[in-house]
Amino acid sequence: MTKLEQIEKIVAELDRYEFEAFSAWFEALQAERWDRQMEADAAGGKLDHLAEKAFADFRAERPGGFETPRNSRLLGDL
């Protein structure tokens, strides 16, 4: 039996309260790992192209200043 199969078996056998505690812990672990990956990607310049595109889009929609146009795609549902 692999580690993953062992974990699956143990998790499947948890009672309701243990499962809720496990779920909360696992979600926090996922968030922590995601945050670390995002920080590493940002520090390594992997997100620079996204920032550049966002600035270009912002400038294209607001050529004369900072007032929000009524037809803004960001506010279209308001």
N, C-alpha and C positions, 0 to 999 in steps of 0.2 A: 504494500500500500504506500503510495506517495505521500509526501507531506501535505499536499493540497487535498488529497482524498481524506487524510486524517482530520484536517481542519474542517472540511465540509461535514464529516460525520459528527464531530464534536459540536459544531455550530448548530446542526440540525437537532441535536439532543438538548440544547439549552432550553431552560424554562423561559417563560415570558419575560420575567424581570432580568434574567441574565442576558437574554437576547437583546433587550432594549439597551442594557448597559454596553454590551458588545457593539451594537450598532452605533451608539453615540461615540464610543472610542474609535471605531473604524472610520466614521465620518470625519472625526477630528484628525486622524492620521492622514487620511486622503487630502484634507485641506492643507495640512502642514507640508506635505510632500509637494502639492501643487504650488503653494506659495514659494517654497525653496526653488522649484523648477522655474517659475516665473522670474524670481530674483536673479537666478543664474542666467536665464535667457536675456533679461534686460541688461545685466552687467556685461554680457558677451556681445551685445549689439544685435542680437537676433530679432529684436522688436523694433529696431530703428525704422525699418521700411514702413511699418504700420503707423508709427508716429508721423513720418513724413507724409504719408497718404492722408492721414487725418487732418494735418495742417493744410495740405493742398486743398482738400475738400472744403475745409472751413473758409479758406480764403476765396475759393470759387463761389461759395454761397453768400459771402459777405464782402463784396468788393469795396464798398465805401465806408465801412465802419462796423460797429458792433451791435446794431439793432437787429433783433431777430425778425427775418422776413416772415410774413404770414403764410407763405407756401413752403416753409421749411419742412424737409422730410423728417427731421427729428421731432417736430411738434405737430405733425400731420394728424395724429389721433386725438389731439386735445380739443 
